[in-house]
Amino acid sequence: MTDKNKPKGGKSGPDAPRGADEVDPIIGEAVGSRLKNLFDDFASEAVPDRFFDLIDQLEKKEPDTSSSKEQNAPDGADKGSES
Amino acid sequence: MAASQEVREGLVKAIPHLRAFAMSLSGRSALADDLVQETLTKAWAKADSYQDGTNLMAWLFTILRNEFYSHLRKRKREVEDVDGAEAAQLVSAPGQLPNLEMGDFRDALSQLPEDQREAIVLVGASGFSYEEAASIMGCAVGTVKSRLSRARTRLTEIMDGEA
């Protein structure tokens, strides 16, 4: 358990060190595993459509990256010289 | 433009995590989703202040927790008038519980002070490092650790029936 350097491939049994998923030593297994279950449970709930709608709406508004205003020169023609 | 595209994709991917964080913090689905909505809106508006390549998730979580605290401050003033009616709702979160034990744990979590709950969710469930959690919460790493430690002690007590 304490040997963190031991490479563990793929398998993540309940007792295996699991990298990022490893139980935090301060929090401990009893609390940590319940906490993760609860969080994963929340995170696996279906995302309500309102959020996708929101993102679509937001996308229609320009974000404040207005420093790069559209520099429209769609045609490669030399516009500077009007004949 | 590249940054905002990255933000957009990041936002979509982050939604389930943001919702889980919001629900862990607030324990109320309706409030949680409002917090997420506010977070997404603010994040989009501030997309230019997001530094390309930095931790987008941490940035989003920071926005969300700030929303949560500003909501609490607002609520606190209202609750003082309504005599704890709102506080009672905060604890009894409705929703489908996978089983009784999980419901108990959720209840236990909701009894922690916000700062401890936040710390333990960030590190124990969202997978942030102590340093990232400290940056999100705007406190020192040592403070994160002591909050974690107190949260663990308190949760253990509650689960052992000393609540």
Interface residues (C-beta under 8 A of the other chain):
Chain A: A20 D21 V23 D24 I26 I27 G28 A30 V31 G32 R34 L35 K36 N37 L38 F39 D40 D41 F42 A43 S44 E45 V47 P48 R50 F51 F52 L54 I55 L58 E59 K61 P63 D64 T65 S67 S68
Chain B: M1 A3 S4 V7 R8 L11 V12 I15 P16 H17 R19 A20 F21 M23 S24 D33 V36 Q37 L40 T41 W44 A45 K46 A47 D48 P98 E101 M102 F105 R106 L109 I120 V121 V123 G124 A125 S126 G127 K145 L148 S149 A151 R152 L155 T156 M159
